[in-house]
């Protein structure tokens, strides 16, 4: 090909997409179009293809959650990729690298909402999962997935004795108290049928084991009790009725009834009394009907402590007189059985009730519980080791009579939500302590000076009775839980994040904590103090609090238009100092930020920013047209992923009218870890102020990849040579260690991975296009001569010449050249070109053909001016 007389225009630099000006006004070396490409220092190549790694069984929903979990056990490490789809289904890959998804079936305690996005945090060999719309509305309570057992449980638990709330969702096993006063009504109520409470608080039953319907919930009176004798017998254990003319009471008397309970050891003291008749008529009789069952807390006692019979006692006074004292009661008739009826015709002169309680329920001289009044509370412990909070309304008093020297029996211990609850913990004050504490529990059995101290933990969720022994000195040296009055159940949230440096979990967008972060206790990821666990940066500044992230060992609170450095201290999080580090910009959603070793990157509507520790630096100034085409009505779905291994930032965005992320904006920083711009301004000489393109810069391109989520997943894949059958088994060894994965935003249930060396997207061609800017001779009409390129690849590369600013859809301003066959032999390919025009630039494409790819290193474009000027 004779090109003598034609001027060479050399393309040696293949740099970033730049839209700051038209392609006729930018320096050669940058791109007017860079779609589905990958940059290297001195070349541009077709990006690697996407291959499906796993797909949901029905393949009918977008993927809205993806997290790489790793179960680290002694000697064994198991990688567990997890995905969530818009139908509210959760899956894990099992076995790893098999491509087989196993659906995680939630228990009735866990709600996996449809049409939700999942945020996840990995810590303590568990995945902590939050479900929301990514804006401001959590759509369900958070959940915890235990990697060892595969159990999916609710995140945190309701405090035992939490106050009843209207129209609230309750789970079977949760225990609440009425809203009345600080101490409630002295009873606790266990949910026996999950559902939503009603709009109006029900009338709570005071009878032992009584039930009440509340909205779609059902509650059962379940109040634990502890003692050494049969005491605290309620007057609801029996009923009375007036029978006229069947007795011998004189007129004008008030009749009172009480009972005692006998067991194989002795007789109890009197129960609470009932005024059976007010102002008798002559010959009235009282009929006493004993309950069908003994109080629940006595269930499980063994002989001789088992209750056997009931004694009925009566007393009467003149109508209107003060109630009679206990010593004035007299026994009536013989001992009655459960369900028996005793007719009291007159008070009579039977024996007085015992002045001391003889109905022991633990052996004498076999314990060390101190005498006096103390208080008890029951807590639940879940399978992850979390211990619930408590309320003052759930406190129960215990009376230990003299002489003491016994063990303590506890009955009617409530069981918690199943299968989440692994244990119950009985906590006690010392004798003479106050109902507000301090409270302690004994963690394990021990022997001190020959005295056996028993653990007050019941390590199951079935046993409802227990016998304990301890001294108060030992108790106070045990585990203190008084602060658990301050614990709250972790609320539903938009974002959940584990801070490694603080060893705490942080919730953002949590229900009831607008504009704040809720920070867990240290090394206790499910425990939160509702009063002092709150961090509120920029209080009342009108900005949404988006998320909490950790960068270079520092904690940052990211708001929608500002960023705060949070300085932690050993004190409560509410005292931590939040210092504003920048103003005006912040992430548009919790996924719109990612952290690498050297920088943090986030997306605001004004641009993409990197933060090295000083002030955020905008790096998207090169692509203003693309940036403006983002559908900012759906900005909350934008995501950022920093691939520090490949030195690329990926940003998933909805372009045009798309309502879900439809494209990936990709910024390569391999040759510029400081994110220098692709056009360098000349600062000296005759061309001072002009710009030149540089390869040592950030480089933007656009990929046609629609995905709700993206991330690097730790997933070791066996090679094909060792029998691996995964779609990635043929990949290079580096790729087989971990893969960049995309959870599809299309309704196909697919999770795809970038596989180097594969140049198709699941069999479809990749629409790879790279358009240069115009050659330097702008205002002189040019005659085309030819084009030679140094490129390798497969298939063909399709070059053309574009005349002017943009590519006319009709093709009028495009001169198509002959395609060039490609191979991996590195010698220049050349084609001739015919035509004239000005402001000429080159377009290279693979024709969107399956497996066609090119790696373009150099191009020599020859033209000849046909006029000195226009």
C-alpha positions in Angstrom: 0.0 0.0 0.0 1.6 3.3 -1.2 0.8 6.1 1.3 3.5 8.5 0.3 2.4 12.0 0.6 -0.1 11.2 3.3 0.5 12.5 6.8 0.7 10.0 9.7 -1.4 10.5 12.7 -0.1 8.2 15.4 -2.3 6.8 18.3 0.1 5.6 20.9 -2.0 6.4 24.0 -5.3 4.7 24.6 -6.7 6.5 27.6 -9.9 7.4 29.4 -13.4 8.2 28.2 -13.5 12.0 28.3 -16.6 14.1 27.8 -15.5 17.5 29.1 -15.6 18.8 25.6 -16.5 17.5 22.2 -14.3 14.9 20.5 -13.0 17.5 18.1 -11.6 19.7 20.9 -9.8 17.1 23.0 -6.2 16.0 22.7 -5.4 12.8 20.9 -5.1 9.8 23.2 -8.3 10.1 25.1 -11.6 8.4 24.0 -14.9 9.7 22.9 -16.5 6.3 23.5 -15.0 3.5 25.7 -17.6 0.8 26.1 -16.9 -2.7 27.4 -13.1 -2.2 27.4 -10.3 -2.8 29.8 -7.3 -0.5 30.0 -3.7 -1.3 30.5 -0.7 1.2 30.4 -0.4 1.4 26.6 -3.3 -0.5 25.2 -7.1 -0.9 25.3 -8.7 -4.4 25.2 -12.1 -5.9 25.0 -13.3 -6.5 28.6 -13.4 -10.1 29.9 -16.7 -11.9 29.7 -19.3 -12.7 32.3 -20.2 -16.3 33.1 -23.0 -17.5 35.3 -21.7 -19.1 38.5 -25.0 -20.0 40.0 -28.7 -19.2 39.4 -31.8 -19.5 41.5 -33.9 -22.6 40.7 -36.8 -20.6 39.2 -34.6 -18.0 37.5 -37.4 -15.5 37.8 -36.2 -12.7 40.1 -33.4 -10.1 40.3 -30.6 -10.6 42.8 -30.7 -8.0 45.5 -28.1 -9.3 48.0 -24.7 -10.9 47.7 -22.1 -11.5 50.4 -19.0 -13.5 50.7 -19.0 -15.4 54.0 -16.2 -17.5 55.4 -16.6 -20.0 58.2 -13.3 -20.3 60.0 -13.0 -23.3 62.3 -9.9 -24.9 63.8 -8.1 -26.5 60.9 -11.0 -26.0 58.5 -12.1 -22.9 56.5 -15.3 -23.1 54.4 -16.3 -20.4 51.9 -20.0 -19.7 51.7 -21.3 -17.3 49.1 -24.8 -16.1 49.9 -27.4 -14.4 47.7 -30.9 -12.9 48.2 -33.5 -12.3 45.6 -36.4 -10.0 45.2 -38.9 -12.8 46.0 -37.5 -12.8 49.5 -35.5 -16.1 49.1 -32.1 -16.6 50.6 -29.6 -19.1 49.2 -26.1 -20.3 49.9 -23.8 -22.2 47.5 -23.2 -25.7 48.8 -20.8 -27.4 48.3 -18.6 -24.4 47.6 -17.7 -23.9 43.9 -20.3 -26.4 42.9 -22.7 -23.8 41.4 -25.5 -25.5 43.4 -27.7 -23.2 45.4 -29.4 -24.4 48.6 -32.3 -22.4 49.8 -32.1 -21.3 53.4 -35.5 -22.1 54.9 -36.3 -19.5 57.7 -38.1 -20.5 60.8 -41.4 -18.9 61.7 -39.3 -16.4 63.8 -37.7 -14.9 60.7 -39.3 -12.8 58.0 -37.6 -12.6 54.6 -39.4 -9.8 52.8 -40.0 -9.6 49.1 -39.0 -6.6 47.0 -36.2 -5.9 49.5 -32.5 -5.2 49.2 -30.1 -7.1 51.6 -27.1 -5.5 53.3 -24.8 -7.9 55.1 -21.9 -7.8 57.6 -19.6 -10.8 58.2 -18.3 -11.3 61.8 -17.9 -14.1 64.3 -18.5 -16.8 61.7 -21.9 -15.4 61.0 -23.6 -13.3 58.5 -25.7 -10.4 59.8 -28.4 -9.4 57.4 -30.5 -6.3 57.0 -33.5 -5.9 54.7 -34.8 -2.5 53.4 -35.5 -0.4 50.3 -32.0 1.2 50.8 -33.6 4.6 51.4 -35.2 5.0 54.8 -37.5 2.1 55.2 -36.5 -1.2 56.8 -38.8 -3.9 55.5 -38.2 -6.6 58.1 -36.2 -7.3 61.2 -32.5 -8.1 60.7 -31.4 -11.8 60.8 -28.3 -13.8 61.7 -27.1 -16.7 59.6 -24.7 -19.0 61.6 -22.2 -20.5 59.2 -21.4 -23.6 61.3 -25.0 -24.7 61.9 -26.7 -23.2 58.9 -29.4 -21.7 61.3 -31.1 -18.5 60.4 -32.3 -16.6 63.5 -33.7 -13.2 64.2 -31.1 -10.6 65.0 -31.3 -9.9 68.8 -34.3 -10.7 70.9 -37.1 -8.8 72.7 -36.2 -8.0 76.3 -38.0 -10.3 78.7 -40.9 -8.4 80.1 -40.9 -5.7 77.4 -43.9 -3.4 77.7 -46.9 -4.3 75.5 -47.1 -2.2 72.3 -50.1 -1.8 70.1 -50.1 -3.2 66.5 -46.8 -4.8 67.0 -45.6 -8.1 65.6 -44.9 -10.7 68.3 -43.4 -14.1 68.1 -44.4 -17.2 70.1 -42.2 -17.4 73.2 -41.7 -13.7 73.7 -42.6 -12.4 77.1 -44.2 -9.0 77.8 -45.8 -7.1 80.7 -48.7 -4.7 80.8 -48.2 -1.0 80.4 -49.5 -0.2 83.8 -47.0 1.6 86.1 -43.4 0.9 86.6 -44.0 -2.5 88.0 -46.8 -3.6 85.6 -49.3 -5.8 87.3 -46.9 -8.3 88.9 -47.5 -10.8 86.1 -45.7 -11.7 82.9 -47.4 -13.0 79.8 -45.9 -15.3 77.2 -47.0 -15.2 73.5 -48.3 -18.6 72.5 -49.5 -17.7 69.0 -47.5 -15.4 66.9 -49.2 -12.4 65.3 -49.8 -8.7 65.5 -51.2 -7.1 68.7 -54.4 -5.2 68.6 -54.9 -1.4 68.6 -56.2 -1.5 72.2 -54.4 -3.2 75.2 -56.4 -6.3 76.3 -57.6 -6.9 79.8 -54.9 -9.1 81.2 -55.9 -12.2 83.1 -54.6 -12.5 86.7 -55.4 -16.2 87.0 -52.6 -18.7 86.9 -52.1 -19.7 83.3 -55.0 -17.5 82.0 -55.1 -16.7 78.3 -56.2 -13.7 76.3 -56.6 -12.9 72.6 -54.9 -9.7 71.4 -55.3 -8.9 67.7 -53.9 -12.1 66.1 -51.8 -12.9 69.1 -52.6 -15.1 72.1 -51.0 -14.5 75.5 -50.8 -16.8 78.4 -50.1 -15.7 82.0 -46.7 -17.3 82.8 -45.1 -15.7 85.9 -42.0 -17.4 87.3 -41.8 -17.8 91.1 -39.1 -18.9 93.5 -39.2 -20.1 97.1 -38.3 -22.7 99.7 -41.9 -23.2 100.8 -45.3 -23.2 99.2 -46.2 -19.5 99.4 -47.8 -16.7 97.5 -50.9 -18.7 96.9 -53.2 -16.5 94.9 -56.9 -16.1 95.7 -57.5 -17.0 92.1 -56.7 -20.6 93.1 -60.2 -21.0 94.3 -63.7 -19.5 93.8 -66.5 -18.8 96.1 -70.3 -18.4 95.7 -73.1 -17.5 98.1 -75.8 -20.1 98.7 -78.9 -18.6 100.5 -80.6 -20.6 103.2 -78.2 -23.5 103.2 -76.0 -22.4 106.1 -76.1 -21.0 109.6 -74.4 -17.6 109.3 -76.1 -14.8 111.2 -77.3 -11.7 109.3 -75.0 -8.7 109.0 -71.7 -10.5 108.7 -68.8 -10.2 106.1 -67.3 -13.6 105.4 -63.7 -14.1 104.3 -62.2 -17.3 102.8 -58.5 -18.4 102.4 -56.8 -21.7 101.8 -53.5 -23.5 102.5 -51.8 -26.2 100.6 -50.5 -29.4 102.1 -47.6 -31.5 100.9 -45.7 -34.5 102.3 -43.7 -32.2 104.6 -46.4 -29.9 106.1 -48.9 -27.2 105.6 -48.4 -23.8 104.0 -49.5 -20.4 105.4 -52.7 -18.8 104.3 -53.2 -17.8 100.7 -54.4 -14.4 99.7 -58.0 -13.9 101.0 -61.3 -13.4 99.3 -64.3 -11.6 100.7 -66.9 -14.2 99.9 -70.0 -12.5 101.2 -70.7 -8.9 102.1 -73.5 -8.4 104.7 -74.9 -11.9 105.0 -78.5 -12.7 105.2 -79.5 -15.2 108.0 -78.5 -18.8 107.1 -76.3 -17.9 104.2 -73.6 -20.5 103.2 -70.3 -20.0 101.3 -69.5 -22.7 98.7 -65.7 -22.9 98.0 -64.6 -24.6 94.7 -60.9 -25.4 94.6 -59.0 -24.9 91.3 -58.4 -27.8 89.0 -54.6 -27.5 89.2 -52.1 -26.3 91.7 -50.2 -23.0 90.9 -48.0 -23.6 87.9 -44.8 -22.8 89.7 -45.3 -25.9 91.9 -45.3 -28.3 88.9 -42.4 -30.6 88.8 -41.8 -31.0 92.6 -41.0 -34.5 93.6 -42.1 -36.5 96.7 -42.4 -35.5 99.5 -42.5 -31.9 98.3 -45.3 -32.4 95.8 -48.6 -30.6 96.8 -51.4 -33.0 97.8 -54.5 -31.4 99.3 -56.0 -28.1 100.2 -57.4 -26.8 103.6 -60.1 -24.2 103.6 -60.2 -21.5 106.3 -63.0 -19.0 107.1 -63.4 -15.9 109.2 -66.2 -13.4 109.6 -66.6 -9.9 111.0 -69.5 -7.5 111.5 -70.4 -5.9 108.1 -68.2 -2.9 107.5 -65.5 -3.9 110.0 -61.9 -4.2 109.1 -60.9 -7.5 107.5 -60.0 -10.2 110.0 -56.4 -11.0 110.9 -54.9 -14.3 109.9 -55.1 -15.8 113.4 -58.9 -15.4 113.5 -59.4 -17.8 110.6 -60.6 -21.3 111.3 -60.2 -24.5 109.4 -63.4 -25.8 107.8 -64.0 -29.5 107.1 -61.5 -32.0 105.9 -58.7 -31.4 103.3 -60.0 -31.1 99.8 -58.7 -32.3 96.5 -58.1 -30.4 93.3 -61.5 -29.4 91.9 -63.2 -30.3 95.2 -66.1 -28.3 96.7 -66.1 -27.3 100.4 -69.4 -25.9 101.9 -68.8 -23.3 104.7 -72.0 -23.1 106.7 -70.3 -21.1 109.5 -66.9 -20.1 110.5 -66.9 -22.5 113.4 -64.1 -23.2 115.8 -61.7 -25.3 113.7 -58.0 -25.1 114.0 -56.2 -21.8 113.3 -53.9 -21.7 110.2 -50.2 -22.3 110.7 -48.2 -19.3 111.9 -45.1 -20.5 110.1 -44.9 -22.2 106.8 -44.3 -26.0 107.1 -44.8 -26.9 103.4 -41.1 -27.0 102.5 -40.2 -27.7 98.9 -36.5 -28.1 99.3 -34.6 -30.2 102.0 -33.6 -28.6 105.2 -29.9 -28.2 106.0 -28.9 -28.8 102.4 -28.6 -25.2 101.2 -27.0 -21.9 101.8 -29.5 -19.3 100.5 -29.6 -16.4 102.9 -32.9 -15.4 104.5 -34.8 -12.3 103.7 -36.5 -10.8 100.6 -34.6 -10.8 97.3 -35.6 -10.3 93.7 -35.3 -12.5 90.6 -35.5 -11.9 86.8 -35.4 -14.4 84.0 -33.4 -13.8 80.8 -33.2 -15.6 77.5 -30.0 -16.6 75.8 -30.0 -17.4 72.1 -28.0 -19.8 70.0 -25.4 -17.1 69.2 -24.7 -16.4 72.8 -26.7 -13.2 73.0 -28.5 -12.5 76.3 -31.7 -10.5 76.3 -32.5 -7.3 78.1 -35.1 -7.1 80.9 -37.6 -4.6 82.4 -38.5 -3.7 86.0 -42.1 -4.9 85.4 -40.7 -8.5 85.0 -39.1 -8.5 88.4 -40.4 -11.1 90.9 -40.0 -10.9 94.7 -38.7 -13.9 96.6 -39.2 -14.4 100.4 -36.8 -16.7 102.1 -38.1 -17.5 105.6 -35.9 -18.2 108.6 -34.0 -20.2 109.5 -32.8 -20.6 105.9 -30.3 -23.3 105.2 -32.2 -24.5 102.1 -31.8 -24.5 98.4 -34.0 -22.3 96.2 -36.7 -23.8 94.0 -37.7 -21.9 90.9 -40.8 -22.9 89.0 -42.9 -21.7 86.0 -39.7 -20.5 84.2 -40.9 -19.3 80.7 -39.5 -20.9 77.6 -38.4 -18.5 74.9 -38.9 -18.3 71.2 -38.0 -21.6 69.5 -35.7 -22.6 68.0 -33.7 -19.4 68.7 -33.6 -19.8 72.5 -30.8 -22.0 73.7 -30.9 -21.3 77.4 -32.7 -19.3 80.2 -30.8 -17.5 82.9 -32.2 -16.8 86.4 -30.7 -13.6 87.9 -30.9 -12.6 91.5 -30.3 -9.8 93.9 -28.8 -10.4 97.3 -31.1 -10.7 100.3 -32.3 -7.3 101.3 -31.5 -5.9 97.9 -33.8 -3.6 95.9 -35.9 -4.5 92.9 -33.7 -2.2 90.8 -30.7 -4.4 91.5 -27.9 -5.2 91.4 -28.7 -8.5 89.6 -26.2 -11.4 89.1 -26.2 -14.9 87.7 -23.9 -17.8 88.4 -22.3 -19.0 85.2 -21.1 -22.5 86.2 -21.1 -24.9 89.0 -18.4 -24.5 91.6 -17.4 -25.6 95.1 -16.1 -23.1 97.6 -15.0 -24.2 101.1 -17.1 -27.3 100.7 -20.2 -25.4 99.6 -21.7 -26.4 96.3 -22.6 -23.3 94.2 -24.9 -24.1 91.3 -25.1 -22.4 88.0 -28.3 -20.4 87.5 -28.3 -21.0 83.8 -30.7 -23.6 82.4 -29.1 -24.8 79.2 -32.2 -25.8 77.3 -35.5 -24.3 76.2 -37.8 -27.0 77.7 -37.1 -27.2 81.5 -39.4 -25.0 83.5 -38.2 -25.7 87.0 -34.8 -25.6 88.7 -33.1 -25.8 92.1 -30.3 -23.4 92.9 -27.8 -22.9 95.7 -25.3 -20.1 96.3 -24.2 -17.7 99.0 -24.7 -14.0 98.5 -20.9 -13.4 98.8 -20.4 -15.8 95.9 -23.3 -14.3 94.0 -21.9 -10.8 94.0 -18.6 -12.1 92.7 -20.5 -13.6 89.7 -21.7 -12.1 86.5 -23.5 -8.8 86.9 -26.4 -7.9 84.6 -28.0 -4.9 86.1 -27.2 -2.8 83.0 -29.4 -5.2 81.0 -32.3 -3.0 82.0 -31.0 -0.7 79.4 -30.8 -3.3 76.6 -33.1 -2.9 73.6 -33.9 -5.3 70.9 -32.0 -4.5 67.8 -34.5 -2.6 65.6 -34.9 -3.2 61.8 -32.4 -1.1 59.9 -31.3 -0.1 56.4 -27.6 -0.8 56.9 -25.6 -3.1 59.1 -21.8 -2.8 59.5 -19.2 -4.5 61.6 -16.4 -2.2 62.8 -13.3 -4.4 63.2 -11.3 -1.8 65.1 -14.1 -1.2 67.6 -15.3 -4.8 67.6 -18.8 -3.5 67.5 -21.8 -3.8 65.2 -23.3 -0.5 63.9 -26.8 -0.1 62.6 -27.8 2.9 60.4 -31.3 3.9 59.3 -32.7 1.9 62.3 -36.4 2.3 63.2 -36.7 4.8 66.0 -33.2 6.2 65.6 -33.5 8.6 62.7 -30.3 10.5 62.0 -28.3 8.3 64.3 -26.2 5.2 64.5 -26.9 2.5 67.0 -23.7 0.9 68.3 -23.5 -2.5 69.9 -21.6 -3.5 73.0 -18.1 -4.4 72.4 -17.7 -8.1 71.3 -21.4 -8.5 71.7 -22.9 -7.8 68.2 -26.6 -8.3 69.2 -26.6 -6.2 72.4 -27.5 -2.5 72.3 -28.1 0.0 75.0 -31.0 2.1 73.9 -29.9 5.1 75.9 -26.1 5.3 75.6 -25.5 3.3 72.4 -26.5 6.1 70.1 -24.1 8.2 68.1 -25.7 11.3 66.6 -23.3 13.2 64.3 -24.6 16.6 63.1 -27.7 16.6 65.2 -30.7 18.3 63.6 -28.8 19.2 60.4 -31.6 17.9 58.2 -29.5 15.3 56.6 -30.1 11.6 56.4 -27.5 9.4 58.1 -26.5 6.9 55.4 -24.0 4.5 56.9 -20.9 4.0 59.1 -17.6 2.9 57.5 -14.1 2.3 58.8 -11.1 3.6 56.9 -7.5 3.2 57.9 -8.5 2.4 61.5 -10.8 5.4 61.8 -14.5 5.4 62.1 -16.5 7.6 59.8 -20.2 8.5 59.9 -21.3 9.3 56.3 -24.4 11.5 55.9 -26.0 12.5 52.6 -24.1 15.8 52.4 -21.2 15.5 54.9 -18.8 13.2 56.6 -17.8 12.9 60.2 -14.8 11.4 61.9 -16.0 9.6 65.0 -13.5 9.4 67.8 -14.3 6.4 70.0 -13.4 6.1 73.7 -13.9 3.5 76.4 -17.0 5.3 77.5 -20.5 4.8 76.1 -20.9 5.6 72.4 -23.3 8.5 73.2 -20.2 10.3 74.5 -18.0 9.8 71.5 -17.0 12.9 69.6 -18.1 13.3 66.0 -16.0 15.9 64.1 -17.1 17.1 60.7 -14.4 16.4 58.1 -16.1 17.7 55.0 -19.4 19.2 53.9 -21.5 19.3 50.8 -21.2 15.7 49.5 -21.9 12.2 50.8 -23.0 8.8 49.5 -26.4 8.6 47.9 -27.1 5.2 49.6 -25.4 2.6 51.8 -24.1 0.7 48.8 -22.7 3.9 47.2 -19.5 3.7 49.2 -16.7 1.3 49.5 -13.4 1.2 51.3 -10.0 0.1 50.0 -6.6 -0.1 51.7 -5.5 3.4 50.6 -8.8 5.3 50.0 -12.5 5.4 50.4 -14.8 6.0 47.4 -18.4 7.2 47.3 -21.0 8.5 44.9 -22.9 11.7 45.3 -25.1 13.2 42.7 -22.4 15.8 42.0 -19.8 13.2 41.2 -17.7 10.2 42.3 -15.3 11.1 45.1 -12.2 9.4 46.5 -11.1 10.2 50.1 -7.5 9.7 51.2 -8.0 11.2 54.6 -8.0 14.9 53.9 -10.9 16.1 51.7 -12.9 14.2 49.1 -11.5 14.5 45.6 -13.9 14.4 42.7 -12.7 12.0 39.9 -15.7 11.9 37.6 -15.1 15.3 36.0 -14.1 13.5 32.9 -17.6 12.1 32.2 -20.1 14.8 32.8 -22.5 13.7 30.0 -22.7 10.1 31.3 -23.0 11.4 34.9 -26.0 13.6 33.9 -27.7 10.6 32.2 -27.9 8.7 35.5 -31.5 8.3 36.7 -31.1 10.1 40.0 -34.6 9.3 41.1 -33.2 5.8 41.9 -29.9 6.9 43.3 -30.4 4.8 46.4 -29.7 1.7 44.3 -26.3 2.9 43.1 -23.4 0.8 44.3 -19.6 1.2 44.4 -17.1 -1.7 44.5 -13.4 -1.2 44.7 -11.4 -4.1 43.2 -8.0 -3.4 44.8 -6.6 -6.5 43.1 -7.3 -5.3 39.6 -7.1 -1.6 40.5 -10.6 -0.8 39.3 -13.6 1.1 40.8 -16.9 -0.2 39.5 -20.1 1.9 40.0 -23.5 0.3 39.2 -25.9 3.0 37.9 -29.3 3.2 36.3 -28.8 5.1 33.0 -31.5 6.9 31.1 -35.0 5.8 32.2 -33.8 2.6 33.9 -35.1 2.1 37.4 -32.4 -0.4 38.5 -28.6 -0.4 37.9 -28.2 -1.1 34.2 -24.6 -0.2 33.5 -21.3 -0.2 35.2 -19.1 2.9 35.2 -15.5 1.7 35.5 -12.5 3.7 36.6 -9.1 2.0 36.2 -6.4 3.4 38.5 -3.7 0.9 37.8 -1.3 3.6 36.5 -2.5 6.4 38.8 -3.2 5.4 42.3 -3.5 9.1 43.0 -6.3 9.3 40.4 -4.5 11.9 38.2 -6.7 13.2 35.3 -6.3 11.8 31.8 -5.5 15.2 30.3 -2.3 16.8 31.7 -2.0 20.6 31.3 1.3 21.8 29.8 2.8 24.4 32.1 5.7 25.6 30.0 6.8 26.4 26.5 4.9 27.6 23.4 2.0 25.2 24.2 1.6 26.3 27.8 -2.0 25.9 28.9 -2.8 23.2 26.3 -3.6 19.7 27.3 -2.0 16.4 26.4 -3.3 12.9 27.1 -1.4 10.7 29.4 -1.5 7.0 30.0 -0.6 7.5 33.6 -4.0 8.5 34.8 -7.4 7.3 35.8 -9.3 5.8 32.9 -13.1 5.7 32.7 -15.2 3.3 30.6 -18.7 2.0 30.5 -19.7 -1.6 30.7 -23.1 -3.0 29.6 -23.7 -4.9 32.9 -26.9 -4.7 34.8 -26.5 -5.7 38.5 -28.0 -4.7 41.8 -24.9 -5.9 43.7 -21.3 -6.5 43.0 -18.3 -7.7 45.0 -15.3 -9.9 45.2 -16.3 -13.3 46.5 -13.8 -15.6 48.2 -14.5 -18.9 46.4 -11.7 -21.3 45.6 -12.6 -23.3 42.4 -10.9 -26.6 41.5 -9.2 -26.4 38.1 -10.4 -28.4 35.1 -7.1 -30.4 35.3 -8.1 -31.6 38.8 -11.6 -32.5 37.8 -13.3 -29.2 38.4 -16.7 -28.7 36.6 -17.4 -25.1 37.4 -17.8 -22.6 34.5 -14.7 -21.0 36.0 -12.6 -24.2 36.3 -10.8 -23.3 33.1 -9.8 -19.9 34.4 -6.3 -18.9 35.5 -5.2 -19.9 39.0 -5.6 -16.3 40.3 -9.2 -16.1 39.2 -9.9 -19.5 40.7 -9.1 -18.1 44.2 -11.8 -15.4 44.1 -14.1 -13.8 41.6 -15.7 -10.5 41.0 -19.4 -11.3 41.0 -22.5 -9.4 39.8 -26.0 -10.1 41.1 -28.2 -9.5 38.1 -30.8 -6.7 38.1 -32.8 -8.6 35.5 -35.4 -11.2 36.5 -33.2 -14.1 35.8 -31.8 -15.1 39.2 -28.3 -15.1 37.9 -25.0 -14.4 39.6 -22.3 -13.9 37.0 -18.5 -13.6 37.5 -15.8 -12.0 35.4 -13.7 -14.8 33.9 -10.5 -13.5 32.2 -9.8 -15.0 28.8 -13.5 -15.6 28.0 -14.9 -13.0 25.6 -18.6 -13.6 25.7 -21.3 -12.9 28.2 -22.9 -16.3 28.7 -22.7 -17.0 25.0 -23.6 -13.5 23.8 -21.2 -11.2 22.1 -19.7 -8.3 24.0 -20.4 -4.9 22.4 -16.9 -3.6 22.6 -16.3 -0.1 21.1 -13.5 2.4 21.4 -13.7 5.7 19.6 -10.8 8.1 19.5 -11.0 11.9 19.5 -10.2 13.8 16.3 -6.8 14.0 14.7 -5.0 17.4 15.1 -5.8 18.8 11.6 -9.3 19.9 12.4 -10.2 22.7 10.0 -8.6 21.3 6.8 -10.5 18.8 4.7 -8.6 15.5 4.5 -8.4 12.7 2.1 -8.3 9.3 3.7 -5.3 7.1 2.8 -5.2 4.1 5.1 -5.0 2.7 8.5 -2.5 0.3 10.1 -2.8 -1.1 13.6 -0.8 -3.1 16.0 -3.4 -5.3 17.7 -3.8 -8.9 18.8 -7.0 -10.8 19.5 -9.4 -13.2 18.0 -11.8 -12.9 15.1 -11.9 -9.6 13.5 -11.6 -5.9 14.5 -13.9 -3.6 12.6 -12.4 -0.1 12.1 -14.2 2.9 10.7 -13.7 6.6 10.4 -16.1 9.0 12.1 -16.5 12.5 10.6 -17.2 15.2 13.2 -18.6 15.2 16.7 -20.9 12.3 17.0 -21.8 9.1 15.2 -24.9 9.7 13.1 -27.4 6.9 13.7 -28.0 6.7 10.0 -24.3 6.1 9.4 -23.9 9.2 7.1 -20.9 10.4 8.9 -19.2 7.0 9.2 -16.8 5.6 6.7 -16.5 1.9 7.3 -13.1 0.3 6.5 -12.4 -3.3 5.8 -12.3 -5.5 8.8 -9.0 -6.8 10.0 -8.5 -10.5 11.0 -6.8 -10.9 14.4 -4.7 -13.5 16.0 -2.1 -13.6 18.7 0.8 -13.0 16.3 2.0 -9.5 16.8 2.4 -7.8 13.4 0.6 -4.7 12.1 -2.5 -5.1 10.1 -3.3 -2.5 7.5 -6.3 -1.4 5.3 -6.8 1.2 2.8 -9.3 4.0 3.2 -11.2 6.1 0.7 -13.2 9.3 1.3 -12.8 12.9 2.4 -13.8 14.9 5.4 -12.6 16.9 8.4 -12.4 16.5 12.1 -11.7 12.8 11.5 -11.5 10.2 14.3 -11.3 6.4 14.5 -13.8 3.9 15.7 -12.9 0.3 16.6 -15.4 -2.4 17.5 -15.5 -6.2 17.6 -18.9 -6.1 15.9 -20.5 -7.6 19.1 -19.5 -11.0 17.9 -19.2 -13.9 20.3 -15.6 -14.5 21.3 -14.3 -11.7 19.1 -11.8 -9.5 21.0 -9.0 -7.1 20.4 -6.1 -5.7 22.3 -5.2 -2.4 20.5 -1.7 -1.0 21.1 -0.9 1.3 18.3 -2.6 2.8 15.2 -1.2 4.9 12.3 -3.9 6.8 10.5 -2.9 8.4 7.2 -4.6 11.4 5.7 -3.7 14.1 3.2 -5.0 17.7 3.3 -6.9 18.6 0.2 -7.1 22.3 1.1 -5.1 24.5 3.2 -8.2 25.7 5.0 -11.9 25.6 4.7 
